[in-house]
Amino acid sequence: MPIYEYVCTDCDSKFEKIRPVSCATEPAPCPTCQKDAERVLSRFSCFTTDDSGMMAPVGGDACSSCSASSCDSCNM
């Protein structure tokens, strides 16, 4: 079963819930205030290693648009 992310608009709580795909569009009860929370789009990143053994993002070079002065902030 997939893990879905939710945000409660009542108390701003963010949480994850494992649910069947058939329940994907249904609201989930907030574990903090028990109000219905809406599902939000999950953000993620995926990394692999390049030919030299260095960590590289899958699907493009995220570093080209990065404004950080050091890779320490994103563990690259």
Secondary structure as GFF3:
##gff-version 3
##sequence-region A 1 76
A	DSSP	beta_strand	3	7	.	.	.	ID=ss1
A	DSSP	beta_strand	14	18	.	.	.	ID=ss2
A	DSSP	three_ten_helix	21	23	.	.	.	ID=ss3
A	DSSP	beta_strand	28	29	.	.	.	ID=ss4
A	DSSP	beta_strand	36	40	.	.	.	ID=ss5
A	DSSP	beta_strand	47	49	.	.	.	ID=ss6
A	DSSP	beta_strand	55	57	.	.	.	ID=ss7
A	DSSP	three_ten_helix	62	65	.	.	.	ID=ss8
A	DSSP	three_ten_helix	71	74	.	.	.	ID=ss9
###
